[in-house]
Amino acid sequence: MAQEFQGKYAIVTGGARGIGFASARALAKRGLTGVILADMNEDLAQKSAASLEIETGCRSYAFPVNVASPESIE
Ligand SMILES: NC(=O)c1ccc[n+]([C@@H]2O[C@H](COP(=O)([O-])OP(=O)(O)OC[C@H]3O[C@@H](n4cnc5c(N)ncnc54)[C@H](O)[C@@H]3O)[C@@H](O)[C@H]2O)c1
């Protein structure tokens, strides 16, 4: 397995599912050390983070945020 992202971390907005989750998964499969799935759907983000960590070993966390809200981003 390629390890080009070993030692690196990523924050993926909209990462709980769809294109965001697929992007996080692709990075994790290339050796990413840790990822934060930043998503307004916290429950789904937590489930996705758990499954991603089991599948790839990449440390995966969920973080609730609404990227349409400056207050939430702060
Ligand atoms: N799927 C496609 O083929 C495709 C093609 C072109 C463009 N897009 C666009 O790309 C984006 C993502 O598509 P997708 O298919 O992955 O969608 P999706 O609905 O499967 O996933 C979107 C994720 O983003 C989260 N999200 C939505 N609004 C948010 C916000 N304000 N703050 C934080 N998280 C938020 C959702 O909770 C969800 O987990 C959409 O804007 C879509 O219109 C999709």
The ligand as an SDF file (V2000), in Angstrom:
LIG
                    3D

 44 48  0  0  0  0  0  0  0  0999 V2000
  -22.2810   13.1720   -6.3990 N   0  0  0  0  0  0  0  0  0  0  0  0
  -21.9710   13.7550   -7.5710 C   0  0  0  0  0  0  0  0  0  0  0  0
  -21.9010   13.1170   -8.6210 O   0  0  0  0  0  0  0  0  0  0  0  0
  -21.6750   15.2400   -7.6290 C   0  0  0  0  0  0  0  0  0  0  0  0
  -21.2380   15.7780   -8.8250 C   0  0  0  0  0  0  0  0  0  0  0  0
  -20.9140   17.1330   -8.8550 C   0  0  0  0  0  0  0  0  0  0  0  0
  -21.0540   17.9170   -7.7370 C   0  0  0  0  0  0  0  0  0  0  0  0
  -21.5090   17.3860   -6.5850 N   0  0  0  0  0  0  0  0  0  0  0  0
  -21.6230   18.2410   -5.4200 C   0  0  0  0  0  0  0  0  0  0  0  0
  -20.5990   17.8730   -4.4730 O   0  0  0  0  0  0  0  0  0  0  0  0
  -21.1220   18.0620   -3.1450 C   0  0  0  0  0  0  0  0  0  0  0  0
  -21.0570   16.7550   -2.3840 C   0  0  0  0  0  0  0  0  0  0  0  0
  -21.7910   15.7580   -3.0810 O   0  0  0  0  0  0  0  0  0  0  0  0
  -22.0800   14.3520   -2.4220 P   0  0  0  0  0  0  0  0  0  0  0  0
  -22.6940   13.5090   -3.4620 O   0  0  0  0  0  0  0  0  0  0  0  0
  -20.8330   13.8680   -1.7410 O   0  0  0  0  0  0  0  0  0  0  0  0
  -23.1950   14.7580   -1.3240 O   0  0  0  0  0  0  0  0  0  0  0  0
  -23.7180   13.9390   -0.0470 P   0  0  0  0  0  0  0  0  0  0  0  0
  -25.0490   14.5400    0.2750 O   0  0  0  0  0  0  0  0  0  0  0  0
  -23.5890   12.4680   -0.2150 O   0  0  0  0  0  0  0  0  0  0  0  0
  -22.6770   14.3220    1.1060 O   0  0  0  0  0  0  0  0  0  0  0  0
  -22.5500   15.6400    1.5360 C   0  0  0  0  0  0  0  0  0  0  0  0
  -22.0440   15.6250    2.9710 C   0  0  0  0  0  0  0  0  0  0  0  0
  -21.8220   16.9930    3.3410 O   0  0  0  0  0  0  0  0  0  0  0  0
  -22.4490   17.2760    4.5620 C   0  0  0  0  0  0  0  0  0  0  0  0
  -22.8450   18.6710    4.5360 N   0  0  0  0  0  0  0  0  0  0  0  0
  -23.7910   19.2550    3.7640 C   0  0  0  0  0  0  0  0  0  0  0  0
  -23.8790   20.5670    4.0230 N   0  0  0  0  0  0  0  0  0  0  0  0
  -22.9610   20.8320    4.9990 C   0  0  0  0  0  0  0  0  0  0  0  0
  -22.5870   22.0050    5.7080 C   0  0  0  0  0  0  0  0  0  0  0  0
  -23.1640   23.1780    5.4740 N   0  0  0  0  0  0  0  0  0  0  0  0
  -21.6060   21.9160    6.6390 N   0  0  0  0  0  0  0  0  0  0  0  0
  -20.9910   20.7160    6.8940 C   0  0  0  0  0  0  0  0  0  0  0  0
  -21.3190   19.5700    6.2610 N   0  0  0  0  0  0  0  0  0  0  0  0
  -22.2910   19.6260    5.3270 C   0  0  0  0  0  0  0  0  0  0  0  0
  -23.6230   16.3290    4.6450 C   0  0  0  0  0  0  0  0  0  0  0  0
  -24.0180   16.1390    5.9940 O   0  0  0  0  0  0  0  0  0  0  0  0
  -23.0530   15.0760    3.9870 C   0  0  0  0  0  0  0  0  0  0  0  0
  -22.4000   14.2410    4.9140 O   0  0  0  0  0  0  0  0  0  0  0  0
  -22.5680   18.5740   -3.2970 C   0  0  0  0  0  0  0  0  0  0  0  0
  -22.5430   19.9870   -3.2270 O   0  0  0  0  0  0  0  0  0  0  0  0
  -22.9350   18.0970   -4.6790 C   0  0  0  0  0  0  0  0  0  0  0  0
  -23.9460   18.9180   -5.2410 O   0  0  0  0  0  0  0  0  0  0  0  0
  -21.8060   16.0560   -6.5040 C   0  0  0  0  0  0  0  0  0  0  0  0
  1  2  1  0
  2  3  2  0
  2  4  1  0
  4  5  1  0
  4 44  2  0
  5  6  2  0
  6  7  1  0
  7  8  2  0
  8  9  1  0
  8 44  1  0
  9 10  1  0
  9 42  1  0
 10 11  1  0
 11 12  1  0
 11 40  1  0
 12 13  1  0
 13 14  1  0
 14 15  2  0
 14 16  1  0
 14 17  1  0
 17 18  1  0
 18 19  2  0
 18 20  1  0
 18 21  1  0
 21 22  1  0
 22 23  1  0
 23 24  1  0
 23 38  1  0
 24 25  1  0
 25 26  1  0
 25 36  1  0
 26 27  1  0
 26 35  1  0
 27 28  2  0
 28 29  1  0
 29 30  1  0
 29 35  2  0
 30 31  1  0
 30 32  2  0
 32 33  1  0
 33 34  2  0
 34 35  1  0
 36 37  1  0
 36 38  1  0
 38 39  1  0
 40 41  1  0
 40 42  1  0
 42 43  1  0
M  CHG  2   8   1  16  -1
M  END
$$$$
